[in-house]
Amino acid sequence: MIHAVLFDFYDTLARVDPETILSGRRALAERAGVDPEAMGVLWRDSAAERMLGQGGELAAQIGRMLEQLGRPAAPDRLAELAALEIRTWSEAVTLYPDARPALAALKARGYRLGVLSNCSDQAGYVIERAGLDDVFDTLALSFRLGVAKPQPAIYEQACAALGVQPTETVFVADGAFGELDAARDLGIVAVLIEQDGQSRSYGSSAKWDYRVDNLAAVPPLVDRIALGSATPPG
């Protein structure tokens, strides 16, 4: 029996405008007095570390980058730069139009709902303030938990927070990081979503149980899975 639905956030419930991120980071580097291209390399090189919450708060992370670039900054300037990075992310992220209606429909049906996301501080900040507190029962964010998809532990922690077993759970995601393969290995029903605006920058999954091309299709699919009447592709 299905009792819960987990969603990836980025490229699943929301899309990110990469040009807004790049523009904001160029502005941040220029304000800090460093070469934007050189700082861009450090952002990319530290992505995995930041996704696991290593290296302290965002201001401290920016401070280390600036030190590496020979431009250390005072705490007040680092706080200002961190605020700029968070503002950039907030402006770059847009929920898919059918995200809230789909989540509300699932919630009304009695399913427990959660987010399972690989994200850094600033990306997590946006998730935590996306205005979806009324529908989500838990947010399993890699930078807070210190573990990321496709490691089994983050799925297990998310399911435990929802009070369900993996086999009682559906996971909807774009497939990055091999996340759907890992979900299936744990007995979670894996649903691939392919829709406009996805980045496709973080890999893909080879296996899933069902596929949809919009979030509106998720509630009826989950109902059919719960009733045992959904037919997997192929």
WOTAMO-V625011 format. One line per field, one symbol per residue. ss: DSSP state (h for helix, s for strand, l for the rest). Layout:
ss=???
//
This chain:
ss=lllssssllslllssslhhhhhhhhhhhhhhhlllhhhhhhhhhhlhhhhhllllllhhhhhhhhhhhllllllhhhhhhhhhhhhhhhhhhssslllhhhhhhhhhhlllsssssslllhhhhhhhhlllllllllsssshhhhllllllhhhhhhhhhhhlllhhhsssssllhhhhhhhhhhlllsssssllllllllllllllllssslllhhhhhhhhhhhhlllllll
//
